[in-house]
Amino acid sequence: MSTFSDYLRLVVTLTAVVDPFLAVPFFLTFTATRGEDERRRLARIVALTVFIVLAVAVFIGEALLELIGASLSAFRVGGGLVLLLMALAMLNAQAGGVRQSRAEAQELEQGELQGVVPLAMPLLAGPGSIATCIVLMARARGGPWWHALPVLGAIGLTCAAAYLLLASAPRTEKVLGPSGLAILERAAGLLLVAIAVQFMLDGLSEALPAFAGLGR
């Protein structure tokens, strides 16, 4: 992360993967009978939970891969496939089965959960965002420990944005409306398609020298 453009690219990537706009309708459904103070408190808990989960993935994710004998290149390809599935659902303005199962969605609508699950996990800090953090951190390996700071900073900015969106969810929905949220969702999905394909090309170029020119 040597330049501002590198850092900006990192923030945009994480924001597109976490996709806090997706959580706004679910958050409104869950907090329909709650006051503003309680809504802000839940938004703060959700954002903090997402930060903790992704920060833990940054520091121990690659070690877990080594423990199970999986290569980083294989993980890039697998993570890219997960992101691609998420992106295809986002292009239809839907959460998709990767982020949230039908049973989890029903429990959320019925108010049977406490909000952290499934709002924080797996809706925001799900398989796709965890995989993205591990891959991004792998790019910072080989240098001083503070090379992890840009990744943590990007996670912090993304979680701060998620908090602001959720805490002001009624205002956000009023300003953007369902159509506006759907447009943003599809735009993020299109961006995520490119990120997913790039992840897979990077993994293939590492695993297969014949693909070395494709990921550049």
NORWO-V61213 format. One record per backbone hydrogen bond with DSSP energy under -1.0 kcal/mol. CO is the residue of the C=O (numbers start at 1). NH is the residue of the N-H. Records with the same first field share a line. If there is no record, write none. Layout:
CO->NH / NH
This chain:
3->7
4->8
5->9
6->10
7->11
8->12
9->13
10->14
11->15
12->16
13->17
14->18
15->19
19->22
23->27
24->28
25->29
26->30
27->31
31->34
35->39
36->40
37->41
38->42
39->43
40->44
41->45
42->46
43->47
44->48
45->49
46->50
47->51
48->52
49->53
50->54
51->55
52->56
53->57
54->58
55->59
56->60
57->61
60->64
61->65
62->66
63->67
64->68
65->70
71->75
72->76
73->77
74->78
75->79
76->80
77->81
78->82
79->83
80->84
81->85
82->86
83->87
84->88
85->89
86->90
87->91
89->94
90->93
96->100
101->105
102->106
103->107
104->108
105->109
106->110
107->112
115->119
116->120 / 121
118->123
120->125
124->126
126->130
127->131
128->132
129->133
130->134
131->135
132->136
133->137
134->138
135->139
137->140
144->147
145->148
146->149
148->152
149->153
150->154
151->155
152->156
153->157
154->158
155->159
156->160
157->161
158->162
159->163
160->164
161->165
162->166
163->167
164->168
166->169
168->172
169->173
170->174
171->175
172->176
173->177
176->180
177->181
178->182
179->183
180->184
181->185
182->186
183->187
184->188
185->189
186->190
187->191
188->192
189->193
190->194
191->195
192->196
193->197
194->198
195->199
196->200
197->201
198->202
199->203
200->204
201->205
202->206
203->207
204->208
208->211
209->212
211->214
